[in-house]
Amino acid sequence: MVTIRLPRDPDPRHPQQEFFSLNFKNYIIKRGVPVEVPKAVAELIQNKYDAEDYIRDYDEYLKYKGKGIK
């Protein structure tokens, strides 16, 4: 088991919990609260955040590329 803590979302309109599912097991994890999850679930969550970061970086790259900035 691994202890994780999801960052809080500063926008109160957004849900303060997230749903994850792995191998037909479901997890609802509250933001800002340390919880213990299996290592595989922690890796799943980390992969989610890594993918979101990659998408944001790529989106910024495309914006700058369209303006002729390298």
DSSP file (Angstrom, degrees, kcal/mol; ACC not computed):
  #  RESIDUE AA STRUCTURE BP1 BP2  ACC     N-H-->O    O-->H-N    N-H-->O    O-->H-N    TCO  KAPPA ALPHA  PHI   PSI    X-CA   Y-CA   Z-CA
    1    1 A M              0   0    0      0, 0.0     2,-0.4     0, 0.0    35,-0.1   0.000 360.0 360.0 360.0 149.3    0.0    0.0    0.0
    2    2 A V  E     -A   37   0A   0     35,-3.2    35,-2.8    33,-0.0     2,-0.5  -0.981 360.0-130.4-129.8 139.1    1.1    3.6   -0.7
    3    3 A T  E     +A   36   0A   0     -2,-0.4     2,-0.3    33,-0.2    33,-0.2  -0.798  35.0 170.3 -91.3 127.7   -0.2    6.8    0.9
    4    4 A I  E     -A   35   0A   0     31,-2.9    31,-2.6    -2,-0.5     2,-0.3  -0.858  22.2-158.0-129.2 165.2   -1.2    9.5   -1.6
    5    5 A R        -     0   0    0     -2,-0.3    26,-0.1    29,-0.2     3,-0.0  -0.905  15.2-142.0-146.1 117.5   -2.9   12.8   -1.4
    6    6 A L        -     0   0    0     24,-0.5    26,-3.0    27,-0.4    27,-0.1  -0.555  31.7-106.7 -76.0 140.9   -4.7   14.4   -4.4
    7    7 A P        -     0   0    0      0, 0.0     2,-0.1     0, 0.0    -1,-0.1  -0.385  35.2-110.8 -67.5 145.5   -4.3   18.2   -4.7
    8    8 A R        -     0   0    0     23,-0.1     8,-0.1    24,-0.1    24,-0.0  -0.441  24.3-124.8 -71.4 149.6   -7.3   20.3   -3.9
    9    9 A D        -     0   0    0      1,-0.1     5,-0.1    -2,-0.1    -1,-0.1  -0.872  11.3-148.6 -94.8 123.1   -9.1   22.1   -6.7
   10   10 A P  S    S+     0   0    0      0, 0.0    -1,-0.1     0, 0.0    -2,-0.0   0.719  78.3  86.2 -67.4 -18.5   -9.3   25.8   -5.9
   11   11 A D    >   -     0   0    0      1,-0.2     3,-1.7     4,-0.1    -2,-0.1  -0.733  67.8-156.7 -84.5 114.2  -12.5   26.1   -7.8
   12   12 A P  T 3  S+     0   0    0      0, 0.0    -1,-0.2     0, 0.0     4,-0.1   0.659  88.8  67.4 -67.2 -13.4  -15.4   25.2   -5.4
   13   13 A R  T 3  S+     0   0    0      2,-0.1     3,-0.1    -3,-0.0    -2,-0.0   0.708  87.3  81.7 -77.6 -18.6  -17.6   24.4   -8.4
   14   14 A H  S <  S-     0   0    0     -3,-1.7    -5,-0.1     1,-0.1     2,-0.0  -0.599  96.1 -97.1 -85.9 148.2  -15.4   21.4   -9.2
   15   15 A P        -     0   0    0      0, 0.0    -1,-0.1     0, 0.0    -6,-0.1  -0.341  21.9-142.2 -63.8 143.3  -15.9   18.1   -7.3
   16   16 A Q  S    S+     0   0    0     -4,-0.1    15,-2.8    -8,-0.1     2,-0.3  -0.051  80.5  58.7 -98.2  31.9  -13.5   17.6   -4.4
   17   17 A Q  E     -B   30   0B   0     13,-0.3     2,-0.4    15,-0.0    13,-0.2  -0.977  68.1-146.8-150.4 158.5  -13.2   13.9   -5.2
   18   18 A E  E     -B   29   0B   0     11,-2.4    11,-2.9    -2,-0.3     2,-0.5  -0.965  10.2-135.8-131.1 148.6  -12.1   11.8   -8.1
   19   19 A F  E     +B   28   0B   0     -2,-0.4     2,-0.3     9,-0.2     9,-0.2  -0.872  24.7 174.4-103.6 132.0  -13.1    8.4   -9.4
   20   20 A F  E     -B   27   0B   0      7,-2.9     7,-3.2    -2,-0.5     2,-0.4  -0.972   9.2-166.5-132.6 149.6  -10.6    5.8  -10.5
   21   21 A S  E     +B   26   0B   0     -2,-0.3     2,-0.4     5,-0.2     5,-0.2  -0.999   8.9 173.1-139.3 135.4  -11.1    2.2  -11.6
   22   22 A L  E >  S-B   25   0B   0      3,-2.4     3,-1.6    -2,-0.4    19,-0.1  -0.961  72.9 -13.2-144.5 123.1   -8.5   -0.6  -12.0
   23   23 A N  T 3  S-     0   0    0     -2,-0.4     3,-0.1     1,-0.3    -1,-0.1   0.893 127.9 -53.1  52.9  45.5   -9.3   -4.2  -12.7
   24   24 A F  T 3  S+     0   0    0      1,-0.2     2,-0.5     0, 0.0    -1,-0.3   0.587 112.9 119.2  67.9  12.8  -13.0   -3.8  -11.9
   25   25 A K  E <   -B   22   0B   0     -3,-1.6    -3,-2.4     2,-0.0     2,-0.3  -0.937  52.8-149.2-106.3 131.9  -12.2   -2.2   -8.5
   26   26 A N  E     -B   21   0B   0     -2,-0.5     2,-0.4    -5,-0.2    -5,-0.2  -0.788  12.2-170.6-105.9 143.6  -13.5    1.3   -8.0
   27   27 A Y  E     -B   20   0B   0     -7,-3.2    -7,-2.9    -2,-0.3     2,-0.6  -0.998  10.2-166.5-133.1 129.1  -12.0    4.0   -5.9
   28   28 A I  E     -B   19   0B   0     -2,-0.4     2,-0.5    -9,-0.2    -9,-0.2  -0.970  18.6-167.4-112.9 114.4  -13.4    7.4   -5.0
   29   29 A I  E     -B   18   0B   0    -11,-2.9   -11,-2.4    -2,-0.6     2,-0.3  -0.899  14.1-136.7-111.9 123.5  -10.6    9.5   -3.5
   30   30 A K  E >   -B   17   0B   0     -2,-0.5     3,-1.0   -13,-0.2   -24,-0.5  -0.556  27.5-113.9 -77.4 137.8  -11.3   12.7   -1.7
   31   31 A R  T 3  S+     0   0    0    -15,-2.8   -23,-0.1    -2,-0.3    -1,-0.1  -0.451  94.0  17.9 -72.8 142.7   -9.0   15.6   -2.6
   32   32 A G  T 3  S+     0   0    0    -26,-3.0    -1,-0.2     1,-0.2   -24,-0.1   0.450  99.3 105.8  81.7   1.0   -6.6   16.9    0.1
   33   33 A V  S <  S-     0   0    0     -3,-1.0   -27,-0.4   -27,-0.1     2,-0.2  -0.957  72.3-123.1-116.9 125.9   -6.9   13.9    2.3
   34   34 A P        +     0   0    0      0, 0.0     2,-0.3     0, 0.0   -29,-0.2  -0.487  39.3 174.5 -66.2 131.0   -4.1   11.3    2.7
   35   35 A V  E     -A    4   0A   0    -31,-2.6   -31,-2.9    -2,-0.2     2,-0.5  -0.962  30.4-123.2-135.7 153.2   -5.3    7.9    1.7
   36   36 A E  E     +A    3   0A   0     -2,-0.3   -33,-0.2   -33,-0.2   -31,-0.0  -0.862  36.9 166.0 -98.2 129.5   -3.7    4.5    1.3
   37   37 A V  E     -A    2   0A   0    -35,-2.8   -35,-3.2    -2,-0.5     5,-0.0  -0.921  43.9 -84.6-134.4 159.8   -4.2    2.8   -2.0
   38   38 A P    >>  -     0   0    0      0, 0.0     4,-1.9     0, 0.0     3,-0.7  -0.309  43.7-112.2 -60.7 152.0   -2.5   -0.2   -3.7
   39   39 A K  H 3> S+     0   0    0      1,-0.3     4,-2.2     2,-0.2     5,-0.2   0.856 116.9  57.5 -56.4 -37.9    0.7    0.7   -5.6
   40   40 A A  H 3> S+     0   0    0      1,-0.2     4,-2.0     2,-0.2    -1,-0.3   0.864 105.9  49.4 -63.3 -36.0   -1.0    0.0   -8.9
   41   41 A V  H <> S+     0   0    0     -3,-0.7     4,-2.5     2,-0.2    -1,-0.2   0.896 108.7  52.7 -69.9 -40.0   -3.7    2.5   -8.2
   42   42 A A  H  X S+     0   0    0     -4,-1.9     4,-2.4     1,-0.2    -2,-0.2   0.895 110.1  48.9 -61.2 -39.7   -1.0    5.1   -7.2
   43   43 A E  H  X S+     0   0    0     -4,-2.2     4,-2.6     2,-0.2    -1,-0.2   0.891 109.2  52.6 -66.3 -39.4    0.7    4.5  -10.6
   44   44 A L  H  X S+     0   0    0     -4,-2.0     4,-1.8     2,-0.2    -2,-0.2   0.925 111.1  46.6 -59.9 -45.5   -2.6    4.9  -12.4
   45   45 A I  H  X S+     0   0    0     -4,-2.5     4,-2.2     2,-0.2    -2,-0.2   0.915 111.8  50.5 -65.0 -43.8   -3.2    8.2  -10.7
   46   46 A Q  H  X S+     0   0    0     -4,-2.4     4,-2.5     1,-0.2    -1,-0.2   0.904 108.9  52.2 -61.8 -40.8    0.4    9.4  -11.5
   47   47 A N  H  X S+     0   0    0     -4,-2.6     4,-2.4     2,-0.2    -1,-0.2   0.873 107.2  53.6 -62.2 -36.9   -0.1    8.4  -15.1
   48   48 A K  H  X S+     0   0    0     -4,-1.8     4,-2.1     2,-0.2    -2,-0.2   0.942 111.6  43.6 -62.0 -48.3   -3.3   10.4  -15.3
   49   49 A Y  H  X S+     0   0    0     -4,-2.2     4,-2.1     1,-0.2    -2,-0.2   0.871 112.7  52.7 -67.8 -36.1   -1.5   13.6  -14.0
   50   50 A D  H  X S+     0   0    0     -4,-2.5     4,-2.3     2,-0.2    -1,-0.2   0.910 109.6  49.4 -63.4 -41.8    1.5   13.0  -16.3
   51   51 A A  H  X S+     0   0    0     -4,-2.4     4,-2.4     2,-0.2    -2,-0.2   0.899 109.8  50.9 -64.9 -40.7   -0.8   12.7  -19.3
   52   52 A E  H  X S+     0   0    0     -4,-2.1     4,-2.3     2,-0.2    -1,-0.2   0.905 110.4  49.6 -63.4 -40.5   -2.6   15.9  -18.3
   53   53 A D  H  X S+     0   0    0     -4,-2.1     4,-2.6     2,-0.2    -2,-0.2   0.915 110.5  50.4 -62.8 -42.8    0.7   17.7  -18.0
   54   54 A Y  H  X S+     0   0    0     -4,-2.3     4,-2.7     1,-0.2     5,-0.2   0.913 109.8  50.4 -61.8 -43.0    1.8   16.4  -21.4
   55   55 A I  H  X S+     0   0    0     -4,-2.4     4,-2.5     2,-0.2    -1,-0.2   0.922 111.5  47.9 -62.1 -44.5   -1.5   17.6  -23.0
   56   56 A R  H  X S+     0   0    0     -4,-2.3     4,-2.3     2,-0.2    -2,-0.2   0.922 113.0  48.3 -62.3 -44.1   -1.1   21.1  -21.5
   57   57 A D  H  X S+     0   0    0     -4,-2.6     4,-2.3     1,-0.2    -2,-0.2   0.917 113.0  47.4 -62.5 -43.3    2.5   21.3  -22.7
   58   58 A Y  H  X S+     0   0    0     -4,-2.7     4,-2.4     2,-0.2    -1,-0.2   0.888 110.0  52.8 -66.8 -39.0    1.6   20.2  -26.2
   59   59 A D  H  X S+     0   0    0     -4,-2.5     4,-2.0     2,-0.2    -1,-0.2   0.919 110.7  47.3 -61.9 -43.9   -1.3   22.7  -26.3
   60   60 A E  H  X S+     0   0    0     -4,-2.3     4,-2.4     1,-0.2     5,-0.2   0.900 109.9  54.0 -63.7 -40.2    1.1   25.5  -25.3
   61   61 A Y  H  X S+     0   0    0     -4,-2.3     4,-2.6     1,-0.2    -2,-0.2   0.921 108.5  48.6 -58.9 -45.1    3.5   24.3  -28.0
   62   62 A L  H  X S+     0   0    0     -4,-2.4     4,-1.9     2,-0.2    -1,-0.2   0.871 109.7  52.5 -65.4 -36.3    0.9   24.4  -30.7
   63   63 A K  H  X S+     0   0    0     -4,-2.0     4,-0.7     2,-0.2    -2,-0.2   0.939 114.1  42.2 -63.4 -46.4   -0.2   27.9  -29.6
   64   64 A Y  H ><>S+     0   0    0     -4,-2.4     5,-2.3     1,-0.2     3,-0.6   0.874 111.1  55.8 -68.9 -36.9    3.4   29.2  -29.8
   65   65 A K  H ><5S+     0   0    0     -4,-2.6     3,-1.3     1,-0.2    -1,-0.2   0.884 104.2  54.1 -62.7 -38.1    4.1   27.3  -33.1
   66   66 A G  H 3<5S+     0   0    0     -4,-1.9    -1,-0.2     1,-0.3    -2,-0.2   0.733 106.6  52.6 -68.1 -21.8    1.1   29.1  -34.7
   67   67 A K  T <<5S-     0   0    0     -4,-0.7    -1,-0.3    -3,-0.6    -2,-0.2   0.379 119.9-109.0 -92.9   3.0    2.5   32.5  -33.7
   68   68 A G  T < 5S+     0   0    0     -3,-1.3     2,-0.4     1,-0.3    -3,-0.2   0.627  73.6 138.5  80.8  13.3    5.9   31.6  -35.3
   69   69 A I      <       0   0    0     -5,-2.3    -1,-0.3    -6,-0.1    -2,-0.2  -0.789 360.0 360.0 -93.4 132.2    7.7   31.3  -32.0
   70   70 A K              0   0    0     -2,-0.4    -1,-0.1    -3,-0.1    -5,-0.1   0.412 360.0 360.0-106.1 360.0   10.2   28.4  -31.8
